[in-house]
Amino acid sequence: MKHAALGEWLLQHRRSLLFLLALLVLGGAFTALRLPVALFPQITFPRIVVSADSGNMPIAETQTALTLPLEQALRGVPGVEKIRATTSRGAAEISVQFAWGAPMNEALLQAEAAINQTLPKLPPDTTYHAQRMDPTVFPVLGISLTSKDLDPVALRHWAYYSLRPRLLALKGVAGVDVQGGEQREYQVVVDPMRLQAYGLTPSDVEKALAEGNVITAVGRLQRHYRLYQILSESPVRSRQAIAAIILKSGPNGVVNIGDVARVEANTVPQWTTVTANGKNAVLLNIRQQMGGNTVAIDRALRAALASPDLHVPAGVQIHTWYDQSQLITAAAGSVRDAILIGAVLAALVLLAFLRNLRLTFIVAITLPAVLLASVLMLYVFHMSFNIMTLGGMAAAVGLIIDDAVVMLEHLMHRFSEAGRPLPILPTALELARPLAGSSAATIVIFTPLAFLSGVSGAFFQALAIAIASALVVSFLVAFIAVPLLAELLLRQRDAEAVEHEGRFQKSLGRWYRRGIGALLRRPLLLLPTVGTLLVLSLLAYSQVGSGFMPEMDEGGFVLDYTAPPGTSLAETDRLLNQVQDILAHTPEVASYSRRTGLQLGGGLTEANTGDFFIRLKEHRQRDIWQIMASLRQEIHDRVPGLRVETGQLMEDLIGDLTAVPQPVEIKLFGSDPAVLERTAPRVAKAIARVPGVTEIFDGVTVVGDGVDIRIDPVRAAIQGMSPGQITGQLQVLMDGKIASRIPLPEETIGIRLRGPHALWQRIHDLGRLPILAPDGHYFQLRDVADIRVAPGQAELRSENLKPMVAVTARIEGRSLGSTMADVKGVVRGLSLPAGVQVVYGGLYAEQQRAMQQLALVLLAAILLVALLLLFLYERFSVVLAILATDLLALGATFIGLWLTGIERNLTAMIGMTMIVGIVTETAIFYFAELRNDRPEELIRAGQVRLRPVLMTALIAILALLPLALGIGAGAQMQAPLAVAIIAGLVFEIPLVLLVMPAMYALLTKAFGKRTSA
């Protein structure tokens, strides 16, 4: 009666309900055009990076005066879990880690407040920059500018003042960083001897430059109803005007800057190099806003560059050196193709089994309708189209079709069984309870994923929301829309034609009856069957390696390089020219950009370090891992002394965002940094023997040699000066000092005061540097200071204020878990100094945390499924039979991973979790057919479910096949998930139809339950 009443209500409101579903589909289609498109889900990484600079101090002094006070201040910020610091000469970089889910805007403000309170205690002139780490700090697009006609100054000027503002105006762009080129400035090169002759000092010149270039408001005047601003102006605009600035005047005339110095039009000194495809270049790195649309930004950028009113200077060539949207659009295309292929294969399976075009049409319109309505759910949850949500929608295709097929198959079976037309909606409602229970069983397993943290939670919560959204919509469509469409389209003869068994189905039914009958008569036959599956599963588990994130060919990679400590910029350039020659002759390389003294991800960088970003051609014979290995080996052979590391950008980006950039990280803790620096090379040498370990770095970064000038205060006082006054003159003579700036319409040009380079180009010339005393006499630097060459010092690293050195490496050709097991064995065999503690970090530590969490998620999913089943049936025999089937299918997924050579990584674990829900769903439909516990009824229910189980499993397998084969960009990320589900589905068929009924019969006897269902 209830079904009839509800069916009548649905029939009365069928038009409004179908219209509502149509509105959801249209809303999803409308939203799909506006949903943000990005490579990653919108993730807030709980990390802040603080960069501090105090000039040029020895590393040990920097550690004491700068790093340690900042660490102690930041440690007091609420919610801090870990602090990691790197100290170089006069600079420090501190990584502050918070708990996942922490309010990072508040955390950043609290961190800045803590630093500001400590700032007065830090060395004078200390500056700092604090930044939240999220994907928006890395570029999504990169373009290079090269020119044979424009000099580096003009090229950068056009890039910064003409092109950059246009790109900043594009919707979704957060910032445009300009690297490379040169900036012009005026340099006043003073002659110390002339200064001494006129009784002047560099300070006098500096003061004259500041006071001789003035534009200042000095007051306001009201007159005749108007307000006037009064300016005092004495600006300079040219070399001649700078040279004419008066230094001194008296009875003998005036002395101007031109009398004691040479004024030059020059460029700002720089210790970096930027190239593109081997040519000096200017790079523009475009960063997007959080929630921005990468694909839309790319389109807008290309439209802006092609605009006729851009006025690109003649000879300027613009190339794209990085385009994240290509990977996104390729991944979206792969998902689209996977959905289309899955839909076509599903239609063919439906036609083969049901032999009815009307049924196939209903399923064919159900799939796109569910997916479009799911997009609306993604919008509600503030999600975006990204590599995880798109993959989740592709993975859900088989499950979506499954719901529709089950409903249609149920209707056809009831029509045929009755032999007469039946009211469709009440008949459909007979399936309401099992359909709701089965859908809930698949959806409920995603609930524990909400409690995942770390990288795994950030990525796979997006995947789970995408799949769960699709399944919720799929249930509503199968429950409401499919019966209503069947009411309109299907006839009694359709059911009779569908239920008519062909020769294949009849023979399959006979084989099934014999098999299930034998198992029910002799339940002990279960032991060898189940035992064999368990043994194979355990064997596969022992053979399947464990990993972290699936490997994916992104079409480009980062090559980090480090020349020997202290290598000059010129020598580093010479070495890198050889690397550029190697890249130019590598056939798979499409383009590359290079930074020296800079890094794509920022951080402390010396003139001997930097990186390449190498973009590969779309069609190539070798995969990206072969190319990276080949380049590393060729650089090792042809450019000795240059240490290189390779990694794809997504891996590099995740590593930078989480401060765990390498898979292998062996952290050595101890109280004495010198002991750690001696121990680290031993550990690095030991793990080099482990197969698969490559790109080993002992963690000891030596800053190049320095020249220490130790000023004796007593000797300085004899000359009438303080150490600070002498240091100020040295800074002017050597590095130079910006004494004033000339404002122009678009920029300001600095006026740098410096000494002639010839005075200090060689170390032994430093002692003869002339210092001018306030009383007019001069003396040489060696008269008041001792000068010596200081050997390179190692950067100091610490974690939670404890000294630390981290030995790192990458892995090639092996799984992370097996490699780390060997690494741990090798390290355990070393005799390490007393007090040295070993902790394993890197991506391995993140993987261990993620695997533990996913194991708990899997356990929680099984328990939630058990609770749901107990609620549905209130019988332990049913619950235990289904759970045992789930666990056997779960073990079978390891067999699939083993046979395909795929690691047990995070994506595979999600697939294993999903298989629990999928098998439970199929089992619920079996028990929905069961009327009592008699053997003949168990056989009948299995025969009824035989065709739909085969059909839905085959459809789901074929729908997942494109993902499992890794066809298309981005599909490799979801391949382990697809393989795990396919393996579970293959074993689901015999487990649900044969093993589960036999186990249920045994459990029913064991529990002594009544036979009525």
Helices and strands as residue ranges (DSSP letters): H 2-12, H 14-32, E 47-53, H 59-62, I 63-67, H 68-75, E 80-88, E 91-98, H 104-118, G 119-121, E 127-132, G 135-137, E 141-147, H 152-158, I 159-163, H 164-168, E 173-180, E 184-190, H 192-197, H 202-211, E 214-223, E 226-234, H 239-243, E 246-250, E 253-256, H 257-260, E 261-267, E 273-276, E 279-280, E 282-288, H 294-306, G 308-310, E 316-323, H 324-354, H 357-380, H 387-395, H 397-418, H 424-429, H 432-444, G 447-451, H 454-476, I 477-481, H 482-489, H 492-499, H 503-521, G 523-525, H 526-543, E 556-562, H 569-584, E 589-596, E 609-616, H 624-638, E 643-648, H 649-658, E 664-669, H 673-687, E 693-697, E 706-711, H 713-718, H 723-733, E 737-743, E 748-754, G 757-759, G 763-768, E 770-772, E 778-780, G 781-783, E 785-790, E 796-799, E 802-811, H 816-828, E 837-841, H 842-873, H 876-900, H 906-929, H 935-964, H 971-990, I 991-995, H 996-1007
